[in-house]
């Protein structure tokens, strides 16, 4: 069973790279926060030789043809439902550090009377 993540574009340049005219790309991004990229997704496939899942960028060309390539890091920022490996930018370092901890040390907190 493989995992799939849909891709989206939130900048006109991302749409232009896919053959959409500059004017149409600007209009799409202005009218929508994110534009779903139909026929394009990230998918994990099991590799029996190395015994691990590997992620690929899949593009559907027609009913029977697909382009498949190793998923570059910049595409992860365009995937729906994926947790950002850098973390949520609105979360502070203290919160991020403590969310990763299995146990809390009282030394991390200062109590004053």
C-alpha positions in Angstrom: 0.0 0.0 0.0 1.5 3.4 -1.0 0.9 6.8 0.5 -0.1 9.7 -1.8 0.0 13.5 -1.2 -1.7 15.9 -3.6 0.3 19.0 -4.8 -0.8 22.6 -4.9 0.6 25.9 -6.2 0.4 29.1 -4.2 2.6 31.2 -6.5 2.1 32.2 -10.1 5.6 31.0 -11.0 4.8 27.4 -9.9 1.9 27.4 -12.4 4.0 29.0 -15.2 6.6 26.1 -14.8 3.7 23.8 -15.7 2.8 25.6 -18.9 0.1 28.1 -17.7 0.4 31.6 -19.1 1.6 34.3 -16.8 -1.7 36.2 -16.9 -3.8 33.2 -16.2 -1.4 32.0 -13.4 -1.6 35.5 -11.8 -5.4 35.4 -12.0 -5.7 31.9 -10.5 -3.4 32.7 -7.6 -5.2 36.0 -6.9 -8.6 34.3 -6.8 -7.5 31.2 -4.8 -5.2 30.8 -1.8 -3.9 27.6 -3.4 -4.5 25.9 -6.8 -4.6 22.1 -6.9 -2.3 20.6 -9.4 -4.4 18.0 -11.2 -2.5 14.9 -12.4 0.5 15.5 -10.1 1.3 14.1 -6.7 4.0 12.7 -4.4 3.8 9.0 -3.7 5.9 6.5 -1.7 6.8 3.2 -3.3 8.4 0.2 -1.5 11.8 -0.8 -2.9 12.4 -4.5 -2.4 16.1 -4.2 -3.1 16.8 -1.6 -0.3 13.9 -2.6 1.9 12.5 0.9 2.4 9.9 3.3 1.0 11.1 6.0 -1.4 9.2 9.1 -2.4 8.6 10.0 -6.0 7.0 12.9 -7.9 4.4 11.4 -10.3 2.9 13.3 -13.2 0.2 11.9 -15.3 0.7 12.6 -19.0 -2.2 10.7 -20.5 -4.4 7.6 -19.7 -1.5 5.2 -19.7 1.7 7.3 -19.4 3.3 8.7 -16.2 6.5 10.6 -15.6 8.1 9.5 -12.3 11.1 11.1 -10.7 12.6 11.2 -7.2 10.7 13.9 -5.2 12.9 17.0 -4.8 12.7 18.8 -1.4 11.1 21.9 -2.7 8.0 19.9 -3.8 7.3 19.0 -0.1 6.4 22.6 0.5 3.6 22.2 -2.1 2.1 19.0 -0.8 -1.2 18.9 1.0 -1.3 17.2 4.4 2.4 17.0 4.9 4.0 18.3 8.1 6.7 20.9 7.4 10.1 19.4 8.5 11.2 22.8 9.7 8.1 23.0 12.0 5.4 25.6 12.2 7.0 29.1 12.0 4.5 30.5 14.4 5.6 28.1 17.2 8.4 29.3 19.5 11.6 27.4 20.0 10.7 26.7 23.7 7.4 25.0 22.6 9.1 23.2 19.7 11.8 21.8 22.0 9.3 20.7 24.7 7.0 19.1 22.2 10.0 16.8 21.1 10.9 15.9 24.7 9.6 12.6 26.2 10.1 13.9 29.8 10.2 17.4 31.2 12.9 18.7 33.5 11.8 21.1 36.2 15.0 23.1 35.5 13.5 24.4 32.3 11.0 26.4 34.3 11.6 29.3 36.6 9.4 29.7 39.6 9.4 32.9 41.7 7.5 33.8 44.8 
